[in-house]
Amino acid sequence: MSDKNNYDAIVIGAGMSGGWVAKELCEAGIKTLLLERGPEVKHITDYPTATKQPWEFEHRNKISEKVKDENPSIARCYAYREDNAHFFVKDTDHPYVQDKPFDWIRGYQVGGKSLMWARQTQRWSDYDFEGPARDGFAVDWPIRYNDLAPWYSKVERFVGIAGNKDGVDTIPDGEFLPAWEMNCVENYFSEFVKKSYKDRQVVFGRCAHLSEPQDIHRQQGRGTCMSRQECERGCPLGGYFSANSSTIPWAAKTGNLTLRPDAVVQSIIYDEEKGKATGVKIIDTETKETTEYFASVIFLNAGAINSVGLLLNSTSNRFSDGLGNDSGTLGKYVAFHNYRAKINAIHEGHSNKAYVGGVPTTAYIPRFRNVYQQETDFLRGYASGFRASRYKSTTPSQGWGQELTDSIVNATRTYKGPWQVGSHMMGATIPKESNYIKLSDTEKDEWGMPLIRISMDYDDNDEKMIADYFEQLTDMFTKAGFVDIKTRDTKQAPGLDIHEMGGIRMGRDPKTSMLNANNQLHACSNVYVTDGACMTSTSTQNPSLTYMAFAARAANHAVDQLNKDLI
Ligand SMILES: Cc1cc2nc3c(=O)[nH]c(=O)nc-3n(C[C@H](O)[C@H](O)[C@H](O)COP(=O)(O)OP(=O)(O)OC[C@H]3O[C@@H](n4cnc5c(N)ncnc54)[C@H](O)[C@@H]3O)c2cc1C
């Protein structure tokens, strides 16, 4: 197609999952329009803080109390700091309605949240994909692990995942670069758990960092991760994966990509006669002009909650309750990860051991509850992070002049304080019809889109899981000899896990789900959804690797369909 508003494919959202769709489509020769509501963020040149020193930040990299007061939701996010604040959406800039408390963390820019993510990348397994059918909740996934396994491999090879082949059933091994190493206390705990528990392991979290770049990474212009620990500013080395450093420039190199930032997609256009979607309507954030773009196939990758909002806002005579919503499940069965529980303790051993610098990942305890059979009074289970670090010297600085300087330098270089160990729970939640995303009937945003309403909550299953996590981790910590063990339920609202999922779920039956096994809307097959909205259940693993695998798989399905003139 040649007309400037006509393309073969349109991808809505230039973030983690949309970047993958664009890459796959463009490589296959598909003329692709990638639409993004936020501004362009070019790799390297648009990372304004990447090489700044701590003293160059007005508030020494802290968020001011004024900004915190004005933006209570993002201020609660652990990663929100002065050095990366420009990548986070302020609560005040894009309001939404919290029917129940929900801290919605967003990144509206080219690259989406792939710029600020924590890069943890464990695969899902059949213990996850078979979960709903086995335990009788949600609906059965229309795919199994084997359907996704080759796509996980493809994504891992391109992204670059550092990790060990641990041979753990619940987090299948993948295509890994060399792993970083645990420190001595993490190693001690890992060995201890292996010896003491038949059902548990402590491994090192697989992460999207280039420990040893391969040819495919060098072709992307990316280099070795130097463990700078400043990832969320954007990495000028391309040491971690983001859509900005990897998939989007790769797609652009093919000559088949048109990237259109500052374009808020309002709705997908449905043609009743043709019985399919024909394009999208956007509003330009600078000029406020409305434009329509047309394509044979449309991918929805706006991030789970916004993707739901977009389908709900895409109404027609045929679909009065939102595009593809014959089942009435659009916006329902949304879920998240339960990150409320934490445990900390002191380790008095290894006092003669220290470490230098940091690594870009932490130890990880894969799910061990209810894996092979139901063994507790709650469904599913939790994975846990584990980290050991040593306090810096607790000796106060002394003296004046050179003596003071020496004492400060000495204090910042030596780790004489005790080892602190800690863990946080990453619990699966059960998708429920009562958890929903809707559109407001009364309030609109500045682009004329109805405000999104969010209602998600914990339930009895989550409370029981938290109690079990405290019991099991306390047992593991006590037996390992840790002391001064303290558990903490943060009681935080859903959202800070930043793993919102569901609302346009996959399923076998069009009467109870929105998407088929290839991520196409059952009722409008030239629309694909491959972000978190497609997820039928939540598992315990961080989900983005799985979104990327779904995105690559569905994009290749679409290429096949386009080549055969089937859509
Ligand atoms: C601090 C932090 C830590 C995280 N850590 C991890 C981790 O360790 N592991 C993990 O797996 N995940 C992690 N995540 C989550 C991860 O970032 C998301 O799962 C992932 O980015 C989702 O990809 P996406 O494509 O669905 O959404 P995004 O990456 O958010 O991209 C969506 C894009 O769509 C655009 N958009 C939205 N609405 C519209 C519209 N109407 N029109 C046009 N464009 C639109 C947005 O501006 C955005 O650019 C973390 C996230 C954060 C913020």
The ligand as a MOL file (V3000), in Angstrom:
LIG
                    3D

  0  0  0     0  0            999 V3000
M  V30 BEGIN CTAB
M  V30 COUNTS 53 58 0 0 0
M  V30 BEGIN ATOM
M  V30 1 C 9.7470 -0.2570 37.9100 0
M  V30 2 C 9.2690 -1.4110 37.0810 0
M  V30 3 C 9.8430 -2.6790 37.2610 0
M  V30 4 C 9.4150 -3.7640 36.4980 0
M  V30 5 N 10.0660 -4.9550 36.5970 0
M  V30 6 C 9.7350 -5.9790 35.7940 0
M  V30 7 C 10.4930 -7.1910 35.8030 0
M  V30 8 O 11.4890 -7.3150 36.4990 0
M  V30 9 N 10.0970 -8.2020 34.9990 0
M  V30 10 C 8.9820 -8.1050 34.2250 0
M  V30 11 O 8.6420 -9.0800 33.5570 0
M  V30 12 N 8.2650 -6.9560 34.1690 0
M  V30 13 C 8.6160 -5.8980 34.9290 0
M  V30 14 N 7.9210 -4.7170 34.8640 0
M  V30 15 C 6.7080 -4.6670 34.0330 0
M  V30 16 C 7.0270 -4.4340 32.5650 0
M  V30 17 O 7.6330 -3.1960 32.3940 0
M  V30 18 C 5.7180 -4.5200 31.7960 0
M  V30 19 O 5.1620 -5.8070 31.9950 0
M  V30 20 C 5.9150 -4.3320 30.2950 0
M  V30 21 O 6.5390 -3.1200 29.9910 0
M  V30 22 C 4.5580 -4.4010 29.6350 0
M  V30 23 O 4.7200 -4.2830 28.2480 0
M  V30 24 P 3.5650 -3.6240 27.3930 0
M  V30 25 O 4.0100 -3.5930 26.0040 0
M  V30 26 O 2.2860 -4.3030 27.7210 0
M  V30 27 O 3.3890 -2.1690 28.0330 0
M  V30 28 P 4.3710 -0.9230 27.9960 0
M  V30 29 O 5.7850 -1.3400 27.9690 0
M  V30 30 O 3.9390 -0.0330 29.1030 0
M  V30 31 O 4.0250 -0.2460 26.5990 0
M  V30 32 C 2.7320 0.2270 26.2910 0
M  V30 33 C 2.8650 1.4480 25.4030 0
M  V30 34 O 1.5790 1.7840 24.8830 0
M  V30 35 C 1.4470 3.2020 24.9000 0
M  V30 36 N 0.0100 3.5190 24.8900 0
M  V30 37 C -0.8790 3.3680 25.8890 0
M  V30 38 N -2.0910 3.7730 25.5070 0
M  V30 39 C -1.9750 4.1840 24.2240 0
M  V30 40 C -2.8990 4.7270 23.2820 0
M  V30 41 N -4.1910 4.9210 23.5610 0
M  V30 42 N -2.4290 5.0780 22.0530 0
M  V30 43 C -1.1110 4.9030 21.7250 0
M  V30 44 N -0.2070 4.3970 22.5870 0
M  V30 45 C -0.6490 4.0180 23.8270 0
M  V30 46 C 2.1590 3.6100 26.1720 0
M  V30 47 O 2.4990 4.9740 26.1640 0
M  V30 48 C 3.3660 2.6780 26.1610 0
M  V30 49 O 4.4700 3.2380 25.4990 0
M  V30 50 C 8.3470 -3.5960 35.5790 0
M  V30 51 C 7.8010 -2.3280 35.3720 0
M  V30 52 C 8.2700 -1.2350 36.0970 0
M  V30 53 C 7.7020 0.1340 35.8360 0
M  V30 END ATOM
M  V30 BEGIN BOND
M  V30 1 1 1 2
M  V30 2 1 2 3
M  V30 3 2 2 52
M  V30 4 2 3 4
M  V30 5 1 4 5
M  V30 6 1 4 50
M  V30 7 2 5 6
M  V30 8 1 6 7
M  V30 9 1 6 13
M  V30 10 2 7 8
M  V30 11 1 7 9
M  V30 12 1 9 10
M  V30 13 2 10 11
M  V30 14 1 10 12
M  V30 15 2 12 13
M  V30 16 1 13 14
M  V30 17 1 14 15
M  V30 18 1 14 50
M  V30 19 1 15 16
M  V30 20 1 16 17
M  V30 21 1 16 18
M  V30 22 1 18 19
M  V30 23 1 18 20
M  V30 24 1 20 21
M  V30 25 1 20 22
M  V30 26 1 22 23
M  V30 27 1 23 24
M  V30 28 2 24 25
M  V30 29 1 24 26
M  V30 30 1 24 27
M  V30 31 1 27 28
M  V30 32 2 28 29
M  V30 33 1 28 30
M  V30 34 1 28 31
M  V30 35 1 31 32
M  V30 36 1 32 33
M  V30 37 1 33 34
M  V30 38 1 33 48
M  V30 39 1 34 35
M  V30 40 1 35 36
M  V30 41 1 35 46
M  V30 42 1 36 37
M  V30 43 1 36 45
M  V30 44 2 37 38
M  V30 45 1 38 39
M  V30 46 1 39 40
M  V30 47 2 39 45
M  V30 48 1 40 41
M  V30 49 2 40 42
M  V30 50 1 42 43
M  V30 51 2 43 44
M  V30 52 1 44 45
M  V30 53 1 46 47
M  V30 54 1 46 48
M  V30 55 1 48 49
M  V30 56 2 50 51
M  V30 57 1 51 52
M  V30 58 1 52 53
M  V30 END BOND
M  V30 END CTAB
M  END
